[in-house]
Amino acid sequence: MKGEIVIITGMSGAGKTTAIDYFEDLGYFCIDNVPPDLLFQFAELLSDTGKGKLAVVVDIRSGGTVDDIIDSIKRLYESNFDVKLIFLDSSDEFIIKRYAFTRRPHPFLSKGLSLEEAIKQEREFLQILKERADVVIDTSGINIYEFKELLDKFIFSGKKTLLTLNFMSFGFKYGIPMTSDIVIDTRFLPNPYYEDSLKNLTGIDRGIVRFFEKFQIVDEYYRRTFEFLKFVIDNYQQSGKAFLTISIGCTGGKHRSVYFADRLARDFKDMGYKVLVKHRDLEEA
């Protein structure tokens, strides 16, 4: 192999600047906004100078068409470069929020489109690249540390990023987490809050676990929830999504939701998934 080239592309506002900074910290020679017709020349030049690691951002700002980008990538493959293509995606809602925060114009706004129309057109423009990517990372609702952890997993495993599951318990009275992809409601289950000896415990405590083990409806609802989530997660995995937030709510976020979130996290971790757990309202409940 002549050298390693990481090509970063994807939706505007999905985190390409953060990604290129990540690769720069790893010692890659980094270039933002590379025109497709110059990509091969940059790669050859760096290979000749002995700089074996290159990370570049190529997107709609770079000019040319998607076919131009694909042709450049194909030429790199044929010239024996180790090419990795990362596509960064994000929901329309989060892209709009990020543009509102940064106050920077979307590249397609110069066409006289609204932001929503520009995002839609960009998605259509980049769809072929998304389908050809080695990994698709959805940055909706994840922080910079979670994003870099996903990049770590992809770069150092040499494989496509596996889906990371974020189980979050919460109390409905404090509001549903904005980053939720899936919301599970446990408010109809028996509530240990009304047992004086259990009121001040949490769903992590053994006393609460024993309380729930007495009720068949809890076990049945858990089983059905697990089967539903397994079906959904398997299909999200196939679609290339890298981070999924599953929020489990009860009234106050202290007992039922915590018990379910912990139990689900353990079972999916045993299946080999990367799992994160957060009890958002445990202190407030």
C-alpha positions as CSV (number, residue, x, y, z in Angstrom):
1,M,0.0,0.0,0.0
2,K,1.2,3.5,-0.9
3,G,-0.4,5.1,2.2
4,E,-3.6,5.5,4.1
5,I,-6.2,8.1,3.0
6,V,-9.3,8.9,5.0
7,I,-11.9,10.8,3.0
8,I,-14.5,12.6,5.2
9,T,-17.7,13.6,3.6
10,G,-21.4,14.1,4.5
11,M,-24.0,16.6,5.5
12,S,-23.0,20.2,6.2
13,G,-23.2,20.7,10.0
14,A,-22.7,17.0,10.8
15,G,-19.3,17.4,12.3
16,K,-16.7,17.3,9.5
17,T,-14.6,20.0,11.2
18,T,-14.5,18.0,14.4
19,A,-13.6,14.9,12.5
20,I,-10.7,16.5,10.6
21,D,-9.4,18.0,13.9
22,Y,-9.5,14.4,15.4
23,F,-7.3,13.1,12.6
24,E,-4.9,16.0,12.9
25,D,-4.4,15.1,16.5
26,L,-3.6,11.5,15.4
27,G,-0.8,12.8,13.2
28,Y,-2.5,12.7,9.9
29,F,-1.7,15.4,7.3
30,C,-5.1,17.1,7.0
31,I,-6.7,19.1,4.2
32,D,-10.2,20.6,4.3
33,N,-12.4,21.3,1.2
34,V,-10.3,19.4,-1.4
35,P,-11.5,19.7,-5.0
36,P,-12.1,16.1,-6.3
37,D,-9.9,16.6,-9.3
38,L,-6.9,17.4,-7.0
39,L,-7.4,14.6,-4.5
40,F,-5.3,12.1,-6.4
41,Q,-2.5,14.6,-6.9
42,F,-2.4,15.4,-3.2
43,A,-2.3,11.7,-2.3
44,E,0.6,11.0,-4.8
45,L,2.5,14.1,-3.6
46,L,2.3,13.1,0.1
47,S,3.2,9.5,-0.8
48,D,6.3,10.6,-2.6
49,T,7.4,12.7,0.4
50,G,6.9,9.8,2.8
51,K,3.9,11.2,4.6
52,G,1.8,8.0,4.7
53,K,-1.4,9.3,6.4
54,L,-3.7,11.7,4.8
55,A,-7.2,12.9,5.9
56,V,-9.3,15.1,3.7
57,V,-12.7,16.6,3.6
58,V,-14.5,16.4,0.3
59,D,-18.1,17.7,0.1
60,I,-20.4,20.0,-1.8
61,R,-18.1,23.0,-1.2
62,S,-15.3,21.4,-3.1
63,G,-17.0,21.8,-6.5
64,G,-17.6,19.2,-9.1
65,T,-20.2,16.4,-9.0
66,V,-20.6,13.3,-6.8
67,D,-19.4,11.3,-9.9
68,D,-16.2,13.4,-9.8
69,I,-15.7,12.4,-6.2
70,I,-16.4,8.8,-6.8
71,D,-14.0,8.7,-9.8
72,S,-11.2,10.2,-7.7
73,I,-11.8,7.6,-5.0
74,K,-11.8,4.8,-7.6
75,R,-8.5,6.1,-8.9
76,L,-7.0,6.0,-5.5
77,Y,-8.1,2.4,-5.0
78,E,-6.6,1.4,-8.3
79,S,-3.3,3.1,-7.4
80,N,-3.0,0.9,-4.3
81,F,-3.9,3.5,-1.6
82,D,-5.6,2.3,1.5
83,V,-8.8,4.3,1.3
84,K,-11.4,4.7,4.0
85,L,-14.6,6.7,3.3
86,I,-16.5,8.2,6.2
87,F,-19.9,9.7,5.8
88,L,-21.2,12.0,8.5
89,D,-24.9,12.4,8.8
90,S,-27.3,14.1,11.2
91,S,-31.0,14.7,11.5
92,D,-32.5,17.8,9.9
93,E,-33.5,19.0,13.3
94,F,-29.9,19.0,14.6
95,I,-28.5,20.5,11.5
96,I,-30.9,23.4,11.7
97,K,-30.0,23.9,15.4
98,R,-26.3,23.9,14.6
99,Y,-26.7,26.5,11.9
100,A,-28.8,28.6,14.2
101,F,-26.0,28.4,16.8
102,T,-23.1,29.0,14.5
103,R,-24.9,31.6,12.3
104,R,-23.0,30.4,9.2
105,P,-24.7,30.0,5.8
106,H,-25.4,26.6,4.3
107,P,-23.5,26.1,1.0
108,F,-26.8,25.8,-0.9
109,L,-28.3,29.0,0.4
110,S,-26.7,30.8,-2.5
111,K,-29.2,29.1,-4.8
112,G,-32.0,31.1,-3.1
113,L,-33.3,28.1,-1.1
114,S,-34.5,28.0,2.4
115,L,-32.4,26.1,4.9
116,E,-34.8,23.2,5.0
117,E,-34.8,23.1,1.1
118,A,-31.0,23.3,1.1
119,I,-30.7,20.4,3.5
120,K,-33.1,18.3,1.4
121,Q,-31.1,19.0,-1.8
122,E,-27.8,18.2,-0.1
123,R,-29.1,14.9,1.1
124,E,-30.2,14.0,-2.5
125,F,-26.8,15.2,-3.8
126,L,-24.8,13.0,-1.4
127,Q,-27.0,9.9,-1.3
128,I,-24.7,7.8,-3.6
129,L,-21.6,8.7,-1.4
130,K,-23.5,7.6,1.7
131,E,-24.3,4.3,0.1
132,R,-20.7,3.7,-0.8
133,A,-19.2,4.8,2.5
134,D,-17.2,2.3,4.7
135,V,-19.0,3.8,7.7
136,V,-21.9,6.1,8.3
137,I,-21.9,8.0,11.6
138,D,-25.0,9.8,12.7
139,T,-23.9,12.6,15.0
140,S,-27.5,13.6,16.1
141,G,-27.6,14.1,19.8
142,I,-24.1,12.9,20.6
143,N,-21.3,15.0,22.2
144,I,-17.8,15.5,21.0
145,Y,-16.4,12.7,23.2
146,E,-18.9,10.2,22.0
147,F,-18.2,11.2,18.4
148,K,-14.5,10.7,18.8
149,E,-15.0,7.4,20.5
150,L,-16.9,6.2,17.4
151,L,-14.1,7.4,15.2
152,D,-11.6,5.6,17.4
153,K,-13.6,2.4,17.1
154,F,-13.7,2.7,13.3
155,I,-10.0,3.7,12.7
156,F,-8.4,1.3,15.2
157,S,-10.6,-1.7,14.5
158,G,-10.2,-1.5,10.7
159,K,-13.9,-2.5,10.5
160,K,-17.2,-0.7,10.1
161,T,-18.4,1.0,13.2
162,L,-20.8,-1.1,15.3
163,L,-23.9,0.5,16.7
164,T,-23.4,2.0,20.2
165,L,-26.5,1.9,22.4
166,N,-27.1,4.6,24.9
167,F,-29.8,3.6,27.5
168,M,-31.1,6.6,29.3
169,S,-33.6,6.6,32.2
170,F,-35.7,9.7,32.8
171,G,-38.8,11.1,34.5
172,F,-41.6,12.2,32.3
173,K,-42.3,15.1,34.8
174,Y,-38.9,16.5,33.8
175,G,-39.5,16.1,30.1
176,I,-38.5,13.6,27.4
177,P,-34.8,13.8,26.5
178,M,-34.4,15.7,23.2
179,T,-31.8,13.2,21.9
180,S,-34.1,10.2,22.2
181,D,-34.4,7.9,19.1
182,I,-36.8,5.5,20.9
183,V,-38.9,6.2,24.0
184,I,-40.2,3.4,26.2
185,D,-42.9,4.2,28.8
186,T,-43.0,2.2,32.0
187,R,-45.5,4.3,33.9
188,F,-48.2,1.7,33.9
189,L,-46.0,-0.8,35.9
190,P,-46.3,-1.3,39.7
191,N,-44.6,1.6,41.4
192,P,-42.4,1.0,44.5
193,Y,-42.6,4.7,45.3
194,Y,-45.8,3.9,47.3
195,E,-44.0,1.3,49.5
196,D,-42.5,3.1,52.5
197,S,-39.5,0.8,52.8
198,L,-38.7,1.3,49.1
199,K,-39.6,4.9,48.4
200,N,-36.0,6.2,49.0
201,L,-34.3,3.5,47.0
202,T,-33.6,3.5,43.3
203,G,-34.0,1.0,40.5
204,I,-30.3,0.0,40.9
205,D,-30.9,-1.2,44.5
206,R,-31.5,-4.9,45.2
207,G,-34.7,-4.2,47.1
208,I,-36.3,-2.6,44.1
209,V,-35.2,-5.5,41.8
210,R,-36.8,-8.0,44.2
211,F,-40.0,-5.9,44.2
212,F,-40.3,-6.0,40.4
213,E,-39.5,-9.7,40.3
214,K,-42.8,-10.4,42.1
215,F,-44.9,-9.1,39.2
216,Q,-45.4,-11.1,36.0
217,I,-46.4,-8.0,34.1
218,V,-43.0,-6.5,34.7
219,D,-41.2,-9.6,33.3
220,E,-43.6,-9.8,30.3
221,Y,-43.3,-6.2,29.4
222,Y,-39.5,-6.4,29.7
223,R,-39.4,-9.5,27.4
224,R,-41.6,-7.8,24.8
225,T,-39.6,-4.6,25.0
226,F,-36.3,-6.5,24.6
227,E,-37.7,-8.4,21.5
228,F,-38.9,-5.1,20.0
229,L,-35.6,-3.3,20.6
230,K,-33.6,-6.3,19.3
231,F,-35.6,-6.1,16.0
232,V,-35.2,-2.3,15.7
233,I,-31.5,-2.3,16.7
234,D,-30.6,-5.1,14.2
235,N,-32.2,-3.0,11.4
236,Y,-30.6,0.2,12.6
237,Q,-27.2,-1.7,12.5
238,Q,-27.9,-2.6,8.9
239,S,-28.7,1.0,7.9
240,G,-25.3,2.2,9.2
241,K,-26.4,4.2,12.2
242,A,-23.6,4.4,14.7
243,F,-25.3,5.8,17.9
244,L,-28.8,5.0,19.1
245,T,-30.4,6.6,22.3
246,I,-33.1,4.5,23.9
247,S,-34.9,6.5,26.6
248,I,-36.9,4.7,29.2
249,G,-39.3,6.8,31.3
250,C,-41.3,6.6,34.4
251,T,-43.0,9.3,36.4
252,G,-40.0,10.6,38.4
253,G,-37.1,8.7,36.8
254,K,-36.0,6.9,40.0
255,H,-37.4,3.4,40.1
256,R,-39.1,1.7,37.0
257,S,-37.1,3.5,34.3
258,V,-33.8,3.0,36.1
259,Y,-34.5,-0.7,36.6
260,F,-35.4,-1.2,32.9
261,A,-32.5,0.8,31.6
262,D,-30.0,-1.1,33.7
263,R,-31.4,-4.5,32.8
264,L,-31.6,-3.7,29.1
265,A,-28.0,-2.3,29.1
266,R,-26.7,-5.5,30.8
267,D,-28.5,-7.8,28.3
268,F,-27.4,-6.0,25.2
269,K,-23.9,-5.7,26.5
270,D,-23.9,-9.5,26.9
271,M,-24.8,-9.7,23.2
272,G,-21.6,-7.8,22.3
273,Y,-22.9,-4.3,21.8
274,K,-21.1,-1.2,23.0
275,V,-23.4,0.1,25.7
276,L,-23.6,3.4,27.6
277,V,-26.0,4.0,30.5
278,K,-27.2,7.3,32.0
279,H,-29.8,7.9,34.7
280,R,-30.7,11.5,33.8
281,D,-33.1,12.4,36.6
282,L,-31.9,10.1,39.4
283,E,-30.8,12.9,41.7
284,E,-33.8,15.1,41.0
285,A,-36.4,12.4,41.3
